[in-house]
């Protein structure tokens, strides 16, 4: 009996460990696929906006396209990079490629960042949106996203200082400090949103794991009860047969 109980306890522990590992693997796969879906959505929206912007530039400056060669070339390069990354992202196995996730995120961020810095020297709002996208919609680790956002912020500040103030220096540096605070707040908002999202996903899976653990525990208890019953029933049957045999012997002696 003791050996049976020990084996049942060992099986229960192994089954719980296996279930926990499966849930962790399922959680990681869910997070990877969710980030990949967000990345594809961001690529589609960004590509659409870039196409609209290219068409607007061509239509508004149709009489003097030679003056917009740099803008048209930059938008064309960005569209080509976005289309290439999107085509690879739509492959069935793209969600599991860690190298593609990092390379695609870097390519998209560099191209959009360069285009934004070339087009808007003192307009931090497009860069604010790009930094938010890096933190919330790129399939990369939090540390890598923070490094990329910091690089974008430093590049913007370096370009602004390199171009220099045009007129009032005090007003220029005050504006630069406000823009730096705005870009840093983008990183803060992105990190905060990412932490809350990951915590919500973890809590959801923790609740699911608790439900599954309770179900597995009930199944193990049921199997244990069945095993105990199966181990007790033969002895009970043997005792009942012995009692019947003894009763028959007593009746035969009386006769």
N, C-alpha and C positions, 0 to 999 in steps of 0.2 A: 504493500500500500504506500509506504514512504517513497519507494522508488518511482511509483507512478506519479505521485504528487510532485516530486522533484523534476521529473521529466516534463510534466505539464507546465510547471513554473518556468523552466528553461525555454520551452517552446513559446510561452507567452511573451517572455522578454525579447526573444529573437524576432517574434512577429511585430512587436511594438517598435523595435529598432528599425526593422525593415520598412514599416509604414512611415516612420518619421523621415527616413532617408528619401523615400519616394515623394513625400510631401515637399521636402526641401528642394528636390530636383524639379518638381512641378512648379514650385514658387519661382525658382530661377528662370525656368522656361517661360512662365507667364510674364515675368518682368522683361525678359529679352524681347518677346514678341510684342509686348505693349510699346516698348521704346521704338522698335522697328516700325510699328504702325504709325506712331507719332512722327517719326522721321520721314516716312513716305508722305504723310499728310502735309508736313512742312515743305517738302520738296515740291509737291503739286501746287500749293498756294503760292510759294515763292516764284515758281516757274511761270505761273499765270500772271502774277503781278509784273514780272520782268518783261514778259511778252507784251503786255498792255503798255508798259512804259516805253518799250522800243517802238511800238506802233505810234504812240503819241509823239515821240521825238521825230519820227519820220514824217508824220502828218503836219505837225506844227512848224517844222523847219524844212518843208518840202522845197521851198524856193532857194534855200542855201544849205544843202546837205554837206557841202565841203567843210563848213565850219563846225559840223558836229561829227566829224570822223572819229575822234577819240571816244566820244560818248557812245556812238553806235558800235564801235569796235569792242568797247568794254562790255556793253550789254550783250553783244553777240557771243563773246567768250563766256560770260556768265551763263547764258542760255545753253551753250554747248556743254558746259560742265554740269549744269543741273540736269540736262537730258541724259547725259552719260551715267551719272550717279543714280538717277531715277530708274533707268533701264536695268542697271545691275541690281538695284534694290527690289525690283519686282520679280527677280528670279526666285524660285521656290526655296532654295537653300540659303538665300541671302541673310535671313534673320539669324542664322547660326554662325555667320562669319564674323569673328571678332576683328580680324584685320580689315575687312571691308567697312565695318562700322566706324573704326577709327580713321581709316584713310578717307572714306566718303565725308565724314564730319569735318575733317581738316580741310579737304578740298572746297567744300561748300562754304565753310566759314572764311577761308582765305579769299576766295573769289568774291563773296558778298562784302566782306570787310574792305577789300581793296576797291571795289566799285563804289561802296558807300563813302570811303575817304576821298576818292577822286571826285565824286560828284558833289559832296557836301562837306566843305571845309569847316564850317561853323554851324552845323545843324546836327546836334547829337541825337535827335529823336530816332532816325533810322538805325543808328548804331545801338541805341537803347533797345529797340525791338530785336536786333540781331543778338545782342547779349542775352536777352530773355530766352530767345529760341535756343541758344547754345546750352543754357542751363536746363531747360524744360523739355526740349524736343530732340536733342541729339542723343544717339545711343552710345554714350561714352561715360566713363567714370566721373564722379563728382570732382576729383582732383584735376583731371584733364580739362573738364569744362571750366573750372576756375582759372587754370593757367591760360586757356584760350581767351576767356573774357578779360583777364588782366592784360594780355598782349594787345587785344583790341583797344582797351582803354589807354594804354601807354602809347600805342601808335597814333591814336587820335590826339592825345595831348602833345606828343612830339611834333606832329604835323602842324598843329595850331601854333605852337611856340616857334617852329621853324619858319612859318610864313610871317610871323611877327605881328605886332599890333599895328593897326592902321589908324593912326590918330591918337586918341586918348589911351595912354598905357594903363592908368588906374582902372578905367572902365573895362579894358580888355582883360586884365588879370582877375577882376571881380567876376566877369562873365566866365572866364576859364575855370575858376574855382566852382562856380555853380554847375557848370557842365561836368566837371569831375565828380561832384556830389551826385549828379543825376545818373551818371554811368555806374558809379559805385552802388547806388541804390538799385540799379537794374540787377547787378550781381547779387545783392542782398535779397531782393524779391525772388529771384530765380532759385537761390539756395534754400530759402524758406519754403517756397512752394514744393521744391523737390523733397525736402525733408518731411513735410506734411504728407505728401503723396505716398512716399515709401512707408511711412508709419501707418497710414490707412491701409495700404496693401498688406503690410505685415500683420496688422490686427485682424483683417479679414481672414487671412490664411491661418492665423492662430485659432480663431473661432472654428474654422473648418477642421483643423487638426484635432481640436478638443472633441468635436462631435464624432469624428472618425475613431479617435482613441476610445471614447465611451462605447461606440458600437463594437469595436474589436474586443474590448474588455468583456462586454456582454456575451459575445460569441465564444470567447475563451472560457468564461464561466459555464456557459451552456455545454460546451464540449467536455469540460471537467466533470460536470454533473453526470453527463452521459457515460463517461469513462468509469466513474465511480459506481454508477448503477450497473454497468456491464460487468464490473468486477465483483459486485455484491450478488447479482442475480444467480450465477452458478452455485455459489455457496448456499443460497436460500433454496434453490431447487434441490441440491443434494440433501440438505437438511429435511426438506419436505418429503423427498423420496425415502429417506431413512425412517422418518416418522410413520409414513404409510406402511413400510415394510415391517416395522415393529408392531404396528397395529394389526397387520395381517397375521404375524406370528402369534400374537396374543389370542386372536380369534381362533386360529388353528389349534392352539393348545387347549382352549376351552372346549372345542369340539372333541 
